Amino acid sequence: VEYDVVVAGVGVAGAFVLNNLAKEIEAVGIDRRERLGYPVECGEIIPTYKEMKSLLPDVDDHSLFRIPERFAVNRTTNLQFVLPNGRAIDVDFEMLVLKRDEMIQEIVRESGKKLILGRRFDYRQKILFDGEEIYGKVIVASDGVNSVIRRRMGLGHFEISPAKQFVVDGFEGDEDTVYMFVGKRISPGGYAWIIPKGNGMANVGVGFRHKFAEKGDTIHRAIERFVREWRYSSELLKNAVILEKISSFVPIDLPMKKAVRGNVLFVGDSASMVISHVGAGIPTSMLAGKIAGEIVSKHILEGESLERYDLLWRRFMIRAMENGYFIKRLWDRMAESDERISRLFRLLSKNDMGEILRCKVPFKVRLAKLFFPIVKMLA
Ligand SMILES: Cc1cc2nc3c(=O)[nH]c(=O)nc-3n(C[C@H](O)[C@H](O)[C@H](O)COP(=O)(O)OP(=O)(O)OC[C@H]3O[C@@H](n4cnc5c(N)ncnc54)[C@H](O)[C@@H]3O)c2cc1C
C-alpha cells in the first residue's frame, strides 16, 4: 500500500502533523496503542499562551498555544520549588494541566485522516508489520523517545532520563501550584513533581538519573520515598490513593541537528525536540508537528523542499532549546550534592528563576558556569 504520507507514531507530535496536513493529502497515522495517548506517560502541563509567547519569542504565530478550555483540567498560577532543606520558593508562572490523551484524540479526529491502531511497526525504508508493508512518499517519524525509525537508520542515541509517575487521588496541597522538589534522595540529577489536576487528583512523579544516584538506588524506591517518606512531599500526599503507575523516558539532550533525512522527517521526542532543563516536550512537539504537516503538504502539492522544515523549527525553537540545555548542563554540575543545589538557589533571585523557567539564561548564571571551578571550591 502506498500513501502520500505515513505518520509513524501518533502522540502529540504525530497528532499535530496529521491535523496540519492539507485536505488533499492521502495520509495514514499508525500507532501501537488502541486508544491514542493512553496510558498517559506525561505530567501534562503546558505553559499558558502568555507564557509561551515569552518562552518561544522567535515563533511567528503563537495561536497554536491558545489551548481550548475543554482540553484542560486545571490552571495553575504559581510554581513552587522545594529545596532539599524544605525551603520553598514561589515563582509566578502560569500553566495549564491538560487532558493530554483527549487532546490527541480530538486533534486526530479533526484531521479526518485514516488511522491504523493497535499495531506495532518496524522500519526498513518502509513501514513493516507482520506480513504487511506500507510505503509513504514521505515518512514522518513521530514514534517518540525510543524511535525504532531512528535506530534502524543508525542515527544513534541521545541522553534520556528515566521518569516514573503515579496518578493519585487525595492530594492535599494548593491546587493553583505546581510543585517541583529537588534533592538527591528523591530525584538524583532531576526533579520530582506534584501537578494538581483539580478535585484532589494529581500527577506525582520523579525523574531519576543513575549517574547521580546512590549505588543500588532505583527509581521505584525513589518515587515510594517521595510519596510516603520525604517530609515535604509526603505531608501533601498522606491520604493519597494511587490510581495508576507509569514508567517512561524523557529526552534531555539537544535536538537532532538535521531532522530531515531523505524522505523521513523526525518530529518531537524522536528528534529530542525538548526544553531539556525541565524535560518539557509538549509545546515543542505541537509546534514541530504543525510545521512538519504544513511543509510536507507543500512538498507534495507544490514541490517545496522538505529541508524547509529544518529551517523553520530551528528558527522558532533552537534558541530556547539551547538555553534550556545550557542550564541543564549547569544543573548537572550542581546536582552532585544537595549542598551545592542549595548554594545555586541562594545565588538566584525569584526574577532569575522566572527567567530560567522562560528559557532565558540570567547573566549571573552564565558567569556561574564560567566560574564554576570557584563555585565548586566554595561548595
Ligand atoms: C513521566 C513524564 C512526564 C512528562 N511531563 C511533561 C509535562 O508535564 N509537560 C511537557 O511538556 N512534557 C512532559 N514530558 C515530555 C512529553 O511527554 C514528551 O516530550 C511528548 O509527549 C513527546 O511527544 P511525541 O509525540 O514526540 O511522543 P509520544 O507522545 O511518546 O508519541 C509516540 C507515539 O508513537 C507510538 N509508537 C512508538 N513506537 C511505535 C511502534 N514501533 N509501533 C507503533 N507505534 C509506536 C507510541 O505508542 C506513541 O503513541 C513528560 C515525559 C514523561 C516521560
The ligand as a MOL file (V3000), in Angstrom:
LIG
                    3D

  0  0  0     0  0            999 V3000
M  V30 BEGIN CTAB
M  V30 COUNTS 53 58 0 0 0
M  V30 BEGIN ATOM
M  V30 1 C 6.7950 10.9690 33.0410 0
M  V30 2 C 6.8660 12.0750 32.0350 0
M  V30 3 C 6.3160 13.3140 32.3470 0
M  V30 4 C 6.3580 14.3450 31.3930 0
M  V30 5 N 5.7460 15.5230 31.6930 0
M  V30 6 C 5.7080 16.5190 30.7760 0
M  V30 7 C 4.9730 17.7080 31.0280 0
M  V30 8 O 4.3100 17.8650 32.0700 0
M  V30 9 N 4.9810 18.6890 30.0820 0
M  V30 10 C 5.6740 18.5490 28.9120 0
M  V30 11 O 5.6780 19.4800 28.0950 0
M  V30 12 N 6.3490 17.4170 28.6180 0
M  V30 13 C 6.3700 16.3820 29.5190 0
M  V30 14 N 7.0060 15.2140 29.2180 0
M  V30 15 C 7.5790 15.0480 27.8710 0
M  V30 16 C 6.4510 14.8480 26.8690 0
M  V30 17 O 5.5530 13.8770 27.3280 0
M  V30 18 C 7.0020 14.4070 25.5020 0
M  V30 19 O 8.0590 15.2660 25.1420 0
M  V30 20 C 5.9320 14.4670 24.4080 0
M  V30 21 O 4.8280 13.7410 24.7800 0
M  V30 22 C 6.5080 13.9240 23.1020 0
M  V30 23 O 5.5050 13.6340 22.1990 0
M  V30 24 P 5.7880 12.6950 20.9480 0
M  V30 25 O 4.5410 12.7330 20.1350 0
M  V30 26 O 7.0750 13.0450 20.3170 0
M  V30 27 O 5.9920 11.2440 21.5690 0
M  V30 28 P 4.9160 10.2660 22.2200 0
M  V30 29 O 3.8140 11.0260 22.8320 0
M  V30 30 O 5.6830 9.3090 23.0290 0
M  V30 31 O 4.3010 9.5030 20.9530 0
M  V30 32 C 4.9480 8.4760 20.2750 0
M  V30 33 C 3.8920 7.5180 19.7780 0
M  V30 34 O 4.4940 6.5570 18.9260 0
M  V30 35 C 3.9530 5.2860 19.2000 0
M  V30 36 N 4.9610 4.2850 18.8270 0
M  V30 37 C 6.2740 4.2680 19.1710 0
M  V30 38 N 6.8950 3.2210 18.6260 0
M  V30 39 C 5.9550 2.5320 17.9040 0
M  V30 40 C 5.9890 1.3420 17.1030 0
M  V30 41 N 7.1100 0.6540 16.9260 0
M  V30 42 N 4.8290 0.9460 16.5210 0
M  V30 43 C 3.6810 1.6400 16.6950 0
M  V30 44 N 3.5950 2.7740 17.4260 0
M  V30 45 C 4.7320 3.2150 18.0250 0
M  V30 46 C 3.6680 5.3110 20.7040 0
M  V30 47 O 2.6480 4.3710 21.0440 0
M  V30 48 C 3.2300 6.7530 20.9210 0
M  V30 49 O 1.8340 6.9310 20.8560 0
M  V30 50 C 6.9830 14.1570 30.1350 0
M  V30 51 C 7.5350 12.9020 29.8360 0
M  V30 52 C 7.4750 11.8680 30.7640 0
M  V30 53 C 8.0470 10.5290 30.4080 0
M  V30 END ATOM
M  V30 BEGIN BOND
M  V30 1 1 1 2
M  V30 2 1 2 3
M  V30 3 2 2 52
M  V30 4 2 3 4
M  V30 5 1 4 5
M  V30 6 1 4 50
M  V30 7 2 5 6
M  V30 8 1 6 7
M  V30 9 1 6 13
M  V30 10 2 7 8
M  V30 11 1 7 9
M  V30 12 1 9 10
M  V30 13 2 10 11
M  V30 14 1 10 12
M  V30 15 2 12 13
M  V30 16 1 13 14
M  V30 17 1 14 15
M  V30 18 1 14 50
M  V30 19 1 15 16
M  V30 20 1 16 17
M  V30 21 1 16 18
M  V30 22 1 18 19
M  V30 23 1 18 20
M  V30 24 1 20 21
M  V30 25 1 20 22
M  V30 26 1 22 23
M  V30 27 1 23 24
M  V30 28 2 24 25
M  V30 29 1 24 26
M  V30 30 1 24 27
M  V30 31 1 27 28
M  V30 32 2 28 29
M  V30 33 1 28 30
M  V30 34 1 28 31
M  V30 35 1 31 32
M  V30 36 1 32 33
M  V30 37 1 33 34
M  V30 38 1 33 48
M  V30 39 1 34 35
M  V30 40 1 35 36
M  V30 41 1 35 46
M  V30 42 1 36 37
M  V30 43 1 36 45
M  V30 44 2 37 38
M  V30 45 1 38 39
M  V30 46 1 39 40
M  V30 47 2 39 45
M  V30 48 1 40 41
M  V30 49 2 40 42
M  V30 50 1 42 43
M  V30 51 2 43 44
M  V30 52 1 44 45
M  V30 53 1 46 47
M  V30 54 1 46 48
M  V30 55 1 48 49
M  V30 56 2 50 51
M  V30 57 1 51 52
M  V30 58 1 52 53
M  V30 END BOND
M  V30 END CTAB
M  END
